Amino acid sequence: MTDFDGMRQVFSGQVLLPALLAIASAVWPLPGAARRLNHGGDPATRRAGPSPALVRTAVLGGTTLLGGLALGPAGSASGALLAALAVRHRDRRVRTTRGLRSLAELAAGLRVLIGELGTGAHPSAAAASASADTEGAVSELFGDLAVTSRLGGTPAESLGAKRPPEELLPAMARFTRCWRMSEQHGVALGRLLETVREDVEHRVRVVRDIDSKLAGPRATAAVLSGLPLLGLLLGEAGGADPLGVLVSGPAGQFLLLAGTVLLCAGVLWIQRLTEVAMRP
């Protein structure tokens, strides 16, 4: 009976709790999940294979379970924290890259639009040409603008029907103001839009330049973030058994969780500093 109780305690503490934490992290809603469920995805942008949400869920759940099996309940929580931090970092990098790509596409579309207007084309035809020469959300914006302009509408009405991506909002707001000014005061639309194009291209150049200059600090931060793991490996190689200390009792579990929290806080602070520096 005593052996059975001991096995039950071990199973409950080292297997059941990590498994429950893994399930909780897997079903916890990720940022933007509600928005994707409400609005759905664009069929044109869907790719074959596992969805990003499924990959994130597998990473979070698997890391939580493995951490718990290896290092106990604190290891399970630490694995979940580190996996969530890695997913957050990747998502932000993907969002930054996508934003720069969208701005570059917008600048290219504006260049086509201005060129078509310079040849005397109707704004709807010029917007249609810009839509054909761009991709993704920018192409959709110019396509909607072409249809709206052909029906006698304004860019404000087109943007009101379909909100552009967040990274394009400032530029599209200026675009709308330039269009309205051209209609009200008779100023050449192409000359007004030229200032918008120059501003967008300047912003893309500045952000890319800052991003390249931050490559060194990011690498340094990555190395510093890996030093605790290196210390554990060196301790194990030297016979100090730091992992045994971390899993031996409540004190070790507390130290493991506290160290993970401090590590995540440091990484988040570094990410915050780089995000502030990335703002043009």
C-alpha positions in Angstrom: 0.0 0.0 0.0 2.9 2.3 0.9 4.6 1.6 -2.4 1.4 2.3 -4.3 0.9 5.6 -2.5 4.5 6.6 -3.4 4.0 5.7 -7.0 0.7 7.7 -7.0 2.5 10.7 -5.6 5.3 10.5 -8.1 2.8 10.1 -11.0 0.7 13.0 -9.8 3.6 15.4 -9.2 5.9 14.6 -12.2 3.5 13.4 -14.9 -0.1 14.5 -14.2 0.6 18.1 -13.4 3.0 18.7 -16.4 0.4 17.0 -18.6 -2.3 19.3 -17.3 -0.1 22.3 -17.8 0.6 21.2 -21.3 -3.1 20.8 -22.1 -3.8 24.3 -20.6 -1.0 25.9 -22.7 -2.2 24.2 -25.8 -5.8 25.3 -25.5 -5.0 28.9 -24.3 -6.0 31.4 -26.9 -3.1 32.9 -28.8 -3.0 36.6 -29.6 -5.2 37.4 -32.6 -7.0 34.1 -32.5 -10.4 35.7 -31.9 -9.8 38.1 -34.8 -9.0 35.2 -37.1 -12.1 33.3 -36.0 -14.3 36.3 -36.5 -13.0 37.3 -39.9 -11.7 34.1 -41.2 -8.7 33.8 -43.5 -8.1 34.9 -47.0 -8.3 31.8 -49.3 -5.7 33.2 -51.5 -3.2 33.4 -48.7 -3.9 29.9 -47.3 -1.0 27.5 -47.6 -1.0 23.7 -47.5 0.3 22.0 -44.4 -0.2 22.7 -40.7 -1.4 26.1 -39.8 0.8 28.5 -37.7 -1.7 28.2 -34.8 -1.3 24.4 -34.8 2.5 24.7 -34.9 2.4 27.2 -32.0 0.1 24.9 -30.0 2.3 21.9 -30.6 5.4 23.8 -29.5 3.8 25.2 -26.4 2.2 21.9 -25.4 5.3 19.8 -26.2 7.7 22.1 -24.4 5.5 22.3 -21.3 5.2 18.5 -21.2 8.9 17.8 -21.8 10.0 20.4 -19.2 7.7 18.9 -16.6 8.9 15.3 -17.2 12.5 16.4 -17.0 12.4 19.0 -14.2 9.1 18.7 -12.4 6.3 21.2 -12.1 8.6 24.2 -12.2 10.2 22.8 -15.3 6.8 22.5 -16.9 6.0 26.1 -16.1 9.4 27.2 -17.2 9.1 25.3 -20.5 5.7 27.0 -21.1 7.2 30.5 -20.4 10.2 30.0 -22.6 8.1 28.5 -25.5 5.6 31.4 -25.2 8.5 33.9 -25.3 10.0 32.2 -28.4 6.7 32.2 -30.2 6.1 35.9 -29.3 9.6 36.8 -30.6 9.0 35.0 -33.9 5.6 36.5 -34.4 6.9 40.0 -33.9 9.7 39.4 -36.3 7.3 38.0 -38.9 5.0 41.0 -38.4 7.9 43.4 -38.8 9.0 41.7 -42.0 5.4 41.6 -43.3 5.0 45.3 -42.5 8.1 46.3 -44.4 7.1 44.2 -47.4 3.6 45.8 -47.4 5.2 49.3 -47.3 7.5 48.5 -50.1 4.6 47.2 -52.1 2.6 50.4 -51.4 5.5 52.5 -52.6 5.7 50.4 -55.8 2.0 50.8 -56.3 2.1 54.5 -55.8 4.9 54.8 -58.3 2.7 53.0 -60.9 -0.3 55.1 -60.0 1.6 58.3 -60.3 3.1 57.3 -63.6 -0.4 56.4 -65.0 -1.9 59.6 -63.8 1.0 61.5 -65.5 0.0 60.0 -68.8 -3.5 61.3 -68.4 -5.2 58.0 -67.3 -8.3 58.1 -65.3 -7.8 57.5 -61.6 -9.8 54.3 -61.7 -7.6 53.0 -64.5 -4.4 54.1 -62.8 -5.5 52.3 -59.6 -6.3 49.2 -61.6 -2.8 49.2 -63.0 -1.3 49.7 -59.6 -3.4 46.7 -58.3 -2.1 44.5 -61.2 1.5 45.4 -60.4 1.4 44.8 -56.6 0.6 41.8 -54.4 -1.3 40.9 -51.2 -3.2 43.5 -49.2 -1.8 46.4 -51.2 -3.1 44.9 -54.4 -6.5 44.5 -52.8 -6.5 48.1 -51.6 -5.7 49.5 -55.1 -8.3 47.1 -56.6 -11.0 48.3 -54.2 -9.9 51.9 -54.9 -10.3 51.3 -58.7 -13.8 50.0 -58.3 -14.8 52.8 -55.9 -13.4 55.5 -58.2 -15.1 54.0 -61.2 -18.4 54.2 -59.4 -17.7 57.9 -58.4 -16.6 57.2 -54.8 -13.6 58.4 -52.8 -10.7 56.6 -51.2 -12.3 57.3 -47.8 -15.3 55.2 -48.8 -13.0 52.5 -50.1 -11.0 52.4 -46.9 -14.2 52.5 -44.8 -15.5 49.4 -46.5 -12.3 47.4 -45.8 -9.8 48.5 -43.2 -6.2 48.3 -44.5 -3.4 46.6 -42.5 -2.2 48.5 -39.5 1.2 49.2 -40.9 -0.4 50.9 -43.9 -2.9 53.1 -42.0 -0.7 56.3 -41.7 0.2 56.3 -45.4 -3.3 55.5 -46.5 -4.6 58.3 -44.4 -2.3 60.7 -46.1 -3.3 59.2 -49.4 -7.0 60.0 -48.7 -6.2 63.5 -47.7 -4.2 64.1 -50.9 -7.1 62.7 -53.0 -9.6 65.0 -51.2 -7.4 68.0 -51.6 -7.0 67.3 -55.3 -10.8 67.1 -55.7 -11.5 70.2 -53.7 -8.8 72.5 -54.9 -7.9 71.2 -58.3 -4.3 70.4 -57.5 -2.7 67.7 -59.6 -3.2 64.4 -57.9 0.1 62.9 -59.1 2.1 65.7 -57.5 0.4 65.3 -54.2 0.8 61.5 -54.2 4.5 61.9 -55.0 5.0 63.3 -51.5 3.3 60.2 -50.0 5.4 57.9 -52.1 8.6 59.6 -51.0 7.6 59.4 -47.4 6.8 55.7 -47.6 10.1 54.9 -49.3 12.0 57.0 -46.8 10.3 55.1 -44.0 11.2 51.7 -45.5 14.8 52.8 -45.9 15.1 54.0 -42.3 13.5 50.9 -40.8 15.7 48.6 -42.8 18.8 50.6 -41.9 17.9 50.5 -38.2 17.1 46.8 -38.4 20.5 46.0 -39.9 22.3 48.1 -37.2 20.4 46.2 -34.5 21.6 42.8 -35.7 24.7 43.0 -33.5 22.8 43.9 -30.3 20.3 41.2 -31.0 23.1 38.6 -31.4 24.6 39.8 -28.1 21.3 39.5 -26.3 20.8 36.0 -27.7 24.3 34.9 -26.4 23.6 36.4 -22.9 20.2 34.7 -22.8 21.9 31.4 -23.4 24.5 31.8 -20.6 22.2 30.2 -17.9 21.9 27.1 -19.9 25.6 27.0 -20.5 26.2 27.4 -16.8 24.0 24.4 -16.1 25.8 22.3 -18.7 29.2 23.3 -17.3 28.0 22.5 -13.8 26.9 19.0 -14.9 30.2 18.4 -16.7 32.1 19.4 -13.5 30.1 17.1 -11.3 28.2 19.8 -9.4 24.8 18.3 -10.3 22.9 21.6 -10.6 20.0 19.9 -12.3 19.7 17.6 -9.3 19.5 20.6 -7.0 16.7 22.1 -9.1 14.6 19.0 -9.0 15.4 17.9 -5.5 12.8 19.8 -3.5 10.7 23.0 -3.2 13.8 25.2 -2.9 15.2 24.0 -6.2 11.9 24.2 -7.9 11.5 27.8 -6.7 15.0 28.7 -7.9 14.3 27.2 -11.4 11.0 29.1 -11.8 12.5 32.3 -10.4 15.5 32.1 -12.8 13.2 31.4 -15.7 11.0 34.4 -14.9 14.1 36.7 -14.5 15.5 35.4 -17.8 12.1 36.1 -19.6 11.9 39.5 -18.1 15.4 40.4 -19.4 14.6 39.1 -22.9 11.3 41.1 -22.9 13.1 44.2 -21.8 15.7 43.8 -24.6 12.9 43.3 -27.1 11.2 46.4 -25.8 14.3 48.5 -26.3 14.8 47.2 -29.9 11.2 47.8 -30.7 11.5 51.4 -29.6 14.6 51.9 -31.6 12.9 50.4 -34.7 10.3 53.2 -34.7 11.3 55.7 -37.4 
